[in-house]
Amino acid sequence: MIAAMGEANELGANNELLWHLPDDFAWFVKHTKGKPVVMGRKTMESLGRPLKNRLNIVLSRSAVTVEGFVGARSWEEAFSLAKHWLEEKLALASDAEGVVLESEIVAADNSSELAGNTAKNLDENGDWIARKNEIMVIGGGEIYKQAMDFANRLYITQVNACFTDADTHFPTIGNTWKPVFGKSHEKDEKHSYSFEFQVFEKNL
Ligand SMILES: NC(=O)c1ccc[n+]([C@@H]2O[C@H](COP(=O)([O-])OP(=O)(O)OC[C@H]3O[C@@H](n4cnc5c(N)ncnc54)[C@H](OP(=O)(O)O)[C@@H]3O)[C@@H](O)[C@H]2O)c1
């Protein structure tokens, strides 16, 4: 899952985000591009248009007819669509490169193997390496709450401020989650708040 939240887990208000943080947007793009993203119907409405270079899956109990979004009436259907898309992508990549990439999908699912060795997860700048084949749950509040039980990695941007007008919140990150990455970002002329990029993995 990937989310940005305030100090009291605030996510949004009136179906909009609470901040404009360009470097957080870049982090979001880095960790979602080329992947299936799963969102709730209200988050789809908040986005307004599909995210480029991603399969945009929308959970809704009604039909989704907005161009560029694919509807799913259950998590089972959402995961089936996502896995099918990833498999097609891997097949195309292996045709093009003459290599078998199935191992990557296994690695992406097998987060516990990575949890113990944070150094392996970092690039030469000390940034968290983008995985290729994760299914990314991108919100909002209702969807995050449901996915906490089965998600295996959290990408959290912790914004250092409180937002009293928020009407949507991220669930509590309990001690089943182990922090495996953290990097601070200062407040500056483009960012009204300081924040920290964090990654958590399930403490199995
Ligand atoms: N800060 C962040 O990182 C972040 C990220 C994303 C969103 N947000 C914010 O979060 C807010 C939206 O969140 P939200 O909690 O109001 O709504 P949401 O989680 O985006 O969407 C809720 C909708 O999803 C559908 N749904 C939920 N569970 C389902 C299931 N199991 N099967 C099928 N459909 C299901 C239902 O749609 P139907 O009613 O159509 O059935 C439900 O009304 C906005 O303020 C947005 O800006 C913040």
The ligand as a Gaussian input file, in Angstrom:
#p B3LYP/6-31G(d) Opt

LIG

0 1
 N       -3.284000      10.796000       1.508000
 C       -3.329000       9.761000       0.685000
 O       -2.326000       9.072000       0.462000
 C       -4.626000       9.420000       0.014000
 C       -4.663000       8.416000      -0.950000
 C       -5.894000       8.113000      -1.547000
 C       -7.031000       8.796000      -1.174000
 N       -6.945000       9.774000      -0.232000
 C       -8.111000      10.506000       0.213000
 O       -9.034000       9.561000       0.766000
 C      -10.368000      10.070000       0.592000
 C      -11.204000       8.981000      -0.056000
 O      -11.262000       7.837000       0.810000
 P      -12.653000       7.191000       1.272000
 O      -12.399000       6.303000       2.432000
 O      -13.660000       8.290000       1.421000
 O      -13.114000       6.370000      -0.014000
 P      -12.358000       5.234000      -0.879000
 O      -11.724000       4.264000       0.056000
 O      -11.505000       5.861000      -1.926000
 O      -13.595000       4.567000      -1.658000
 C      -14.655000       3.972000      -0.942000
 C      -15.539000       3.248000      -1.945000
 O      -14.867000       2.081000      -2.430000
 C      -15.817000       1.073000      -2.709000
 N      -15.504000      -0.101000      -1.888000
 C      -15.002000      -0.137000      -0.633000
 N      -14.784000      -1.393000      -0.245000
 C      -15.162000      -2.188000      -1.264000
 C      -15.168000      -3.611000      -1.465000
 N      -14.713000      -4.462000      -0.524000
 N      -15.634000      -4.094000      -2.635000
 C      -16.082000      -3.243000      -3.600000
 N      -16.092000      -1.896000      -3.475000
 C      -15.621000      -1.377000      -2.320000
 C      -17.183000       1.649000      -2.393000
 O      -17.623000       2.239000      -3.619000
 P      -19.181000       2.275000      -4.075000
 O      -19.828000       3.217000      -3.091000
 O      -19.131000       2.781000      -5.486000
 O      -19.684000       0.851000      -3.950000
 C      -16.854000       2.741000      -1.385000
 O      -17.814000       3.766000      -1.313000
 C      -10.216000      11.340000      -0.231000
 O      -10.188000      12.468000       0.640000
 C       -8.873000      11.197000      -0.898000
 O       -8.292000      12.441000      -1.227000
 C       -5.768000      10.102000       0.368000

